[in-house]
């Protein structure tokens, strides 16, 4: 046996009297040799002192824990001592022990203290607890009875008595008696009796005792048990210092997981786009059982390209966990299904003592041109990991906005449209391919329009503008070739747009779209997805020569809570007012004034964002922000929206009106603003 020795000095407060001292080191701890081979009380520092020196012999060959006990018998504490009663432990500089103050007791009327060596992590249907220690603070506190102490488990947990429990009296005259259960095994009754061979003189009390209870088992009903701390409540004839104690931590058959690090922003219409590194973590060892499967499904209009691989550099594999491998490389832990929407994996070993936390990296996806927003994986299978996990933010390659939709008449040729701005959302969003802008059936282009880069460093090919009366689906389009992609997000102005509208074009909004397979906005080819539209905008309102465009007129007066809508008086949510030269109206009233129905006014309290939609146009406005988004294109207002009593959202009305192509007129004399919309 390899051994070394350390001296340890323990000192008590002044006027403390100790009758006797015992020291003891058990031979083993948790099935391993004790790292403490022996402990011996050597001497007092001097006969009148309260300091004691112990020699502690270590077994350095043992891989286990080190425990030893020191029992100071018959301690007399001075009457003036209140609160915590400490011992001062002192050691030499090179000792394995530290110099510190240890609270040994709290001076009180006398109670029983229960504690556990450590809070056990459990997840299986039957699990062993750590050792429970029962300690009297003074003789007579621990009652001799079959129900001296009762431990009641929460719902979903039961005590399992199958003869495995063991006990030991560390010191004192008491011992463990019977162990029984009641309340459908939810309550454990601990009996206490006199230790064998102990006889009490009438009127005397047994010596204060400390008893250890080990290898107790509890069963878990995973349909009822709640994950988290397993808290037992105390009852019985003995007075226990606390009302409850945490004896275990139940992980349940569940995992937690999420993205690791930043979530990347990727572009719709691209292949092989990187997703975030993500992880799955067991809440307790053994959560992932053998042959449990795990699936990760991407949403519609997204497909897996490369399956994620295990990041061995940062993963914690626990003691046993292993996944079945797929693929000739021998490193793929997932495989794709036939349509590419789902990846599958299966676990072939599970953890026993150490929980696993696994990270997966290098996963990529193909994204259809029309997908945008948060991309989240949907986890399923027979493993406990379920739910959605965000792994990327998807932005469209471009945003498209007509400066001002005009009125055109069905059945009339040579009608001019206003300019259109096409803005990249990120540098390089437009590929070096053909950019196509489609019109609906019934519309033809009278002449090739102009394409001009007005911002950024995108390069358009010279003499590449083309007009096509129709494509395979019958929709006409104009196009231009992108010669070089940008390194700075760029904007293109489409001008000199002149169209012919035949009689088949219906009344209402006229929408142009940017779409097409294998184009500047999509490296995806036809067949992978069903939709190629990347952006759209309203370019005109169509009516027939026999009809007149319907108009809506609303009249608001500053400081007045009533207004005129199409000649009828209505009550507003709040009175309009002027602030820093800008006219503010209630959000809903401003929206109605430009022709937006109540159903098309959406408010998200979580993000504090309002969304207004009319036809193919939607406008988003954020509280306390000067950013206004029109079909995804950001504009900066000169003043933000705000809230006034009684909780009404007020907006600068001119910005809302302009966004929906409504006309505003201000009359200084009458302090009125008139909004005219179609």
C-alpha positions, 0 to 999 in steps of 0.5 A, spaced: 500 500 500 502 506 498 501 511 504 503 518 506 501 522 513 499 528 514 497 532 521 491 535 522 490 540 528 482 541 530 481 547 535 475 549 539 472 555 542 475 557 549 471 554 555 469 548 551 470 541 555 471 535 551 470 528 555 473 523 550 475 523 543 474 517 537 477 517 530 475 512 525 476 511 518 472 506 514 475 501 509 471 502 503 467 508 500 462 506 495 465 500 493 472 502 492 478 502 497 478 508 502 483 513 500 484 514 508 488 508 511 487 510 518 486 516 523 489 517 530 488 522 535 495 523 537 495 528 543 492 535 546 497 541 544 497 542 552 493 539 557 489 546 558 488 547 551 482 546 546 486 544 541 487 536 538 492 533 533 490 527 529 495 523 524 492 522 518 495 516 514 493 516 506 492 510 501 495 514 495 493 508 491 486 508 492 482 511 486 476 512 490 474 518 495 477 519 502 472 519 508 474 519 516 470 520 522 472 524 528 467 523 534 468 528 540 464 525 546 461 529 552 462 536 549 460 541 554 459 548 551 459 554 555 452 557 556 454 564 553 455 560 546 449 562 541 448 560 534 453 556 530 458 552 534 465 552 530 471 547 530 477 551 527 481 546 522 489 548 521 494 544 517 501 545 514 502 549 508 504 542 504 498 538 507 492 536 503 487 539 508 486 546 508 485 551 514 478 553 515 472 554 520 467 548 520 460 549 523 459 543 527 452 545 530 447 550 531 446 551 539 438 550 539 433 546 544 435 540 540 433 537 534 434 531 529 438 533 522 437 529 516 442 530 510 445 526 504 452 525 502 450 528 495 444 529 490 443 523 486 442 524 478 436 519 476 433 517 470 431 510 470 425 506 473 429 504 479 435 508 482 439 508 488 440 514 492 446 517 496 447 515 503 442 519 508 445 521 515 440 521 521 444 525 526 441 527 533 443 534 536 442 532 543 440 526 547 433 524 546 432 528 540 431 521 536 425 518 538 425 510 539 419 508 535 417 505 529 415 511 526 421 515 529 422 519 522 417 519 516 420 521 509 414 522 504 416 522 496 412 527 491 407 524 486 411 519 481 416 516 486 415 510 490 420 507 495 422 500 493 424 495 499 427 489 497 433 488 502 438 492 499 438 497 504 444 497 509 445 501 515 451 503 520 451 507 527 457 511 527 456 513 534 451 513 540 447 508 543 441 508 537 440 503 531 436 503 525 430 499 527 424 497 522 423 500 515 416 500 512 412 503 507 405 506 507 400 510 502 402 506 496 409 506 498 410 513 497 412 514 505 417 511 508 417 510 516 424 509 519 424 505 526 429 507 531 431 502 537 436 501 542 443 498 539 444 491 541 447 491 548 445 498 550 442 498 557 439 504 560 439 506 567 432 509 569 431 516 568 437 516 563 437 518 555 441 514 550 448 517 548 446 522 542 447 518 535 449 518 528 446 513 523 447 512 516 442 509 511 445 507 504 442 503 498 435 505 499 431 505 492 426 509 489 422 507 483 420 512 478 413 513 474 415 517 468 408 518 466 407 522 473 414 524 475 416 531 474 423 533 472 427 536 477 429 536 484 426 530 488 424 533 495 422 529 500 418 532 506 419 530 513 414 527 519 414 522 524 415 522 532 422 526 532 423 533 531 427 534 524 430 541 523 427 542 516 421 540 513 424 537 507 430 535 503 432 534 496 435 527 495 435 526 488 435 530 481 430 527 476 432 528 469 426 524 466 426 521 459 428 528 456 434 531 453 435 539 452 438 542 446 439 548 442 444 552 437 451 553 439 454 559 438 451 564 433 445 562 428 447 564 421 444 568 416 443 565 409 440 566 403 434 563 400 434 560 393 441 557 394 444 550 395 449 548 401 447 553 406 451 552 412 446 551 419 448 553 426 452 547 430 447 544 435 447 540 441 443 535 445 444 534 452 442 528 457 439 531 463 441 525 467 445 518 465 441 513 461 436 518 458 438 516 451 436 508 451 439 503 446 436 503 439 432 509 440 432 513 434 432 521 433 430 524 427 431 532 425 426 534 419 427 541 416 420 545 414 417 545 407 421 549 401 428 546 405 432 540 404 438 537 407 444 537 403 450 535 407 448 531 414 451 534 420 457 530 423 459 529 430 464 534 433 468 530 437 473 536 439 467 539 444 462 533 445 462 530 452 460 523 450 459 520 457 461 513 459 458 509 454 454 513 449 454 511 441 450 512 435 450 507 429 454 510 423 452 511 416 455 512 410 462 509 407 466 515 410 464 511 417 463 518 420 456 520 418 451 519 424 445 521 420 442 519 414 437 522 409 431 520 407 429 519 400 426 526 399 431 530 403 427 533 408 429 528 414 435 525 417 435 519 421 440 516 427 440 511 432 443 510 438 447 503 440 449 504 447 447 508 453 450 512 458 451 509 465 454 514 470 456 520 466 451 524 462 452 525 454 452 532 451 453 531 443 455 537 438 453 536 431 457 541 426 458 542 418 450 541 416 448 544 410 441 545 407 438 547 400 433 553 401 427 554 396 427 562 393 420 563 396 422 561 403 424 566 408 424 567 416 427 563 422 429 556 419 427 551 425 429 543 425 423 539 428 426 533 432 422 527 433 423 519 433 423 515 439 429 518 443 426 523 448 429 529 444 422 533 441 420 540 439 423 545 434 430 548 434 432 554 430 438 553 426 438 559 421 435 565 419 433 565 412 433 572 408 430 573 401 436 575 396 432 581 394 426 586 396 422 589 390 418 596 391 415 600 386 416 607 388 409 609 387 403 604 384 399 608 378 392 607 375 392 603 369 386 601 365 384 594 362 384 594 354 389 600 353 396 600 350 402 604 352 401 605 359 407 608 363 409 605 370 413 608 375 420 606 377 421 600 381 427 599 386 430 592 387 435 591 393 439 586 395 438 584 402 446 582 403 452 583 399 453 577 393 445 576 394 444 576 386 448 571 382 452 572 376 446 569 372 439 572 369 435 577 373 427 576 371 421 580 373 415 577 371 408 580 369 401 577 370 398 574 363 394 579 359 400 584 360 406 585 355 412 590 355 411 595 350 419 596 350 425 594 353 426 598 360 432 601 363 436 597 368 441 601 372 445 600 378 444 606 383 448 603 389 453 598 391 458 595 386 454 590 382 455 589 375 450 588 370 452 586 363 451 591 357 446 590 352 443 584 356 436 587 357 431 582 354 423 582 353 419 576 353 412 576 351 411 569 355 415 563 358 413 556 358 407 558 363 405 564 359 407 569 363 411 575 360 418 578 363 423 582 362 430 580 364 438 583 365 444 579 366 448 580 372 455 580 370 459 580 376 456 579 383 457 584 389 461 585 395 457 591 397 449 590 397 447 593 391 440 596 388 438 596 381 433 601 378 428 599 373 425 605 369 422 607 363 417 601 364 411 602 359 406 596 358 400 594 354 394 591 358 389 587 354 382 586 356 383 580 360 387 583 366 382 583 372 380 589 376 385 590 382 392 590 384 397 589 378 403 585 381 410 584 378 414 578 381 422 576 381 422 569 380 425 563 375 429 557 376 437 557 375 437 565 375 440 570 379 435 569 385 436 562 385 441 556 383 436 551 385 433 548 378 426 546 377 424 540 380 427 540 387 422 545 389 415 547 387 416 555 387 421 560 385 418 567 387 423 571 390 420 578 391 414 581 389 411 588 389 404 592 387 406 596 380 399 599 379 392 599 380 387 596 374 380 599 373 376 599 366 374 605 362 367 604 364 369 604 371 372 610 376 377 608 381 374 608 388 377 613 393 376 613 400 377 620 404 378 621 411 378 628 415 382 628 421 382 635 426 388 636 431 385 635 438 378 632 436 377 625 438 372 625 432 373 624 425 370 624 418 370 617 414 367 617 407 362 623 410 360 619 416 363 621 423 367 616 427 370 616 434 377 615 434 382 611 439 385 618 441 385 625 439 390 626 433 396 631 435 402 634 432 409 633 435 415 636 433 412 638 426 409 631 425 402 629 425 400 623 429 394 618 429 392 612 432 395 606 428 388 603 427 385 609 425 391 611 420 390 604 417 383 604 416 384 611 412 388 608 407 383 602 406 386 597 410 381 592 414 381 591 421 383 583 419 389 586 416 391 590 422 396 585 426 399 587 433 404 582 436 405 584 443 411 580 444 415 583 439 412 590 439 411 590 432 404 592 427 403 589 421 399 592 416 397 589 409 393 591 403 393 587 397 400 585 395 403 590 400 405 589 407 408 594 412 411 593 418 412 598 424 416 597 430 415 601 437 420 606 439 424 605 432 424 609 426 425 603 421 419 602 417 419 596 412 415 595 406 415 588 403 421 587 407 425 593 404 427 598 410 426 605 410 428 610 416 422 615 418 424 621 422 420 620 428 418 613 431 411 611 433 409 612 441 404 610 446 399 615 449 393 614 454 389 609 454 395 605 451 393 607 444 399 606 439 400 613 435 404 613 428 406 619 424 401 619 419 404 621 413 409 615 413 403 610 413 400 614 408 406 614 403 407 607 404 400 605 401 400 610 396 395 615 399 395 622 398 395 627 405 393 634 405 394 639 411 390 645 412 393 650 417 387 654 418 382 649 420 388 644 423 385 638 419 389 633 415 385 629 409 387 622 407 385 620 400 386 613 398 384 608 393 
